[in-house]
């Protein structure tokens, strides 16, 4: 894990496993997850309570025979369907969906509210899928819905700061 100090009290974190760097405000922490299937980095702001803001970044390599330029769109649809099933007592409340270009890669952003079935807390999920040369990158951030006004601007800025340094 490499951490570089940046102006305005922000840090650039570089994930050795994912090869992806991200800028977050001071007070966020990084840990590497030993997911045997996908390189994973986790960033969190520990508030010591359920749904303290957390960002998970994974790189999913796609076999050459299944690779195409819209794998990121497919991943977005799969993630939305999974969350809709998980929040079965109430449909997802889609707040925003948009296409972006992140570090010269096609990306899709979905932001929605859902009720966590286990805790019954209304949470906001910010999900980004990015088309890479080797597959896709998925970024999922989650926070309490009541905290979204504070954290959505931070997540938008962090998303724009993503750099894909692991080019294969």
C-alpha positions in Angstrom: 0.0 0.0 0.0 1.4 3.4 -1.0 0.0 6.6 0.5 1.0 10.0 -0.8 0.1 13.2 0.9 -1.9 15.6 -1.3 -2.9 19.2 -0.9 -6.2 20.2 0.9 -5.7 17.4 3.5 -6.3 14.6 1.1 -4.3 11.4 0.5 -3.8 9.4 -2.7 -4.0 5.7 -1.9 -2.5 3.1 -4.3 -3.8 -0.4 -4.2 -1.0 -2.9 -4.9 -3.5 -5.7 -5.5 -5.9 -3.8 -7.7 -3.4 -1.4 -9.3 -5.9 1.4 -8.8 -5.3 4.7 -7.0 -7.9 6.9 -5.4 -7.8 10.3 -3.5 -9.7 10.5 -0.3 -9.8 13.0 2.6 -7.7 12.6 5.7 -9.4 10.3 8.1 -10.0 7.5 5.6 -8.1 4.3 5.9 -7.1 1.5 3.5 -6.9 -2.2 4.0 -6.2 -4.9 1.4 -8.6 -7.8 1.3 -7.3 -11.3 0.6 -10.1 -12.2 -1.8 -8.8 -15.2 -3.6 -11.0 -14.6 -6.6 -10.5 -10.8 -7.3 -7.9 -8.2 -6.3 -9.7 -6.0 -3.7 -9.0 -2.8 -1.8 -11.2 -1.5 0.9 -11.3 2.2 2.1 -13.3 3.2 5.2 -14.0 6.0 7.6 -14.5 4.4 10.9 -17.3 6.0 12.9 -17.7 2.9 15.1 -21.3 2.2 14.0 -23.1 0.2 11.3 -22.7 1.6 7.9 -19.8 3.9 8.6 -18.8 5.0 5.1 -16.9 2.2 3.2 -15.6 1.8 -0.4 -14.8 -1.5 -1.9 -12.8 -1.7 -5.2 -12.5 -4.9 -7.1 -10.9 -5.8 -10.4 -12.6 -8.7 -12.2 -10.7 -10.2 -15.1 -12.9 -11.3 -18.0 -11.9 -14.3 -20.1 -10.9 -13.3 -23.6 -13.8 -15.3 -25.1 -16.4 -13.3 -23.0 -14.7 -9.9 -23.2 -16.5 -7.1 -25.0 -16.7 -3.3 -24.7 -19.9 -3.4 -22.6 -18.8 -5.7 -19.8 -19.1 -2.8 -17.4 -22.7 -2.3 -18.3 -23.5 -5.9 -17.7 -21.8 -5.8 -14.3 -23.9 -2.7 -13.3 -27.1 -4.6 -14.2 -26.0 -7.7 -12.2 -25.2 -5.6 -9.2 -28.5 -3.7 -9.4 -30.4 -6.9 -9.7 -28.6 -8.4 -6.7 -29.3 -5.4 -4.5 -33.0 -5.3 -5.6 -33.3 -8.9 -4.5 -31.5 -8.2 -1.2 -33.8 -5.3 -0.5 -36.9 -7.3 -1.2 -39.3 -5.6 1.2 -39.1 -2.4 -0.8 -37.9 -1.6 -4.3 -34.6 0.3 -4.8 -35.0 4.0 -5.0 -32.8 5.1 -7.9 -31.4 8.5 -7.2 -29.1 8.9 -10.2 -27.7 6.9 -13.1 -25.1 8.4 -15.5 -22.3 7.5 -17.9 -18.8 8.9 -17.3 -15.3 8.7 -18.6 -12.8 8.0 -15.8 -9.1 8.0 -16.6 -10.0 7.4 -20.3 -12.2 4.4 -19.5 -16.0 4.1 -20.0 -17.8 4.0 -16.7 -21.4 3.8 -15.4 -22.5 5.2 -12.0 -25.6 4.1 -10.2 -26.7 5.8 -6.9 -29.7 4.4 -5.1 -31.3 3.9 -1.7 -32.4 0.6 -0.2 -33.4 -0.9 3.1 -30.8 -3.2 4.6 -32.9 -6.3 5.5 -30.7 -7.3 8.4 -30.4 -3.9 10.2 -33.5 -2.2 8.7 -31.4 0.9 8.1 -32.0 2.9 4.9 -28.6 3.0 3.1 -27.4 4.8 0.1 -25.2 2.8 -2.3 -22.9 4.5 -4.8 -21.7 2.0 -7.4 -19.3 2.5 -10.3 -18.4 0.0 -13.0 -15.5 0.7 -15.3 -14.4 -1.0 -18.5 -10.8 -2.0 -18.4 -8.5 -3.6 -21.0 -8.5 -6.9 -19.1 -12.1 -6.8 -17.7 -14.0 -4.6 -15.3 -13.5 -2.6 -12.2 -16.3 -2.4 -9.7 -16.4 0.2 -6.9 -19.2 0.0 -4.4 -19.6 2.6 -1.6 -22.2 2.4 1.1 -23.4 4.8 3.8 -26.4 5.6 5.8 -28.9 7.5 3.7 -29.1 10.3 6.2 -25.3 10.8 5.6 -25.5 11.0 1.8 -25.4 14.9 1.7 -22.0 14.7 3.4 -20.5 11.8 1.6 -21.8 11.9 -2.0 -19.6 14.9 -2.9 -16.6 13.1 -1.4 -17.4 10.0 -3.5 -17.9 12.0 -6.7 -14.5 13.6 -6.2 -12.9 10.2 -5.3 -14.5 8.6 -8.4 -13.0 11.4 -10.6 -9.6 10.8 -9.0 -9.4 7.1 -9.9 -6.3 6.1 -11.8 -5.9 2.7 -13.4 -2.1 2.1 -13.0 -2.3 -1.6 -13.6 -2.6 -1.7 -17.4 -2.1 -5.2 -18.8 
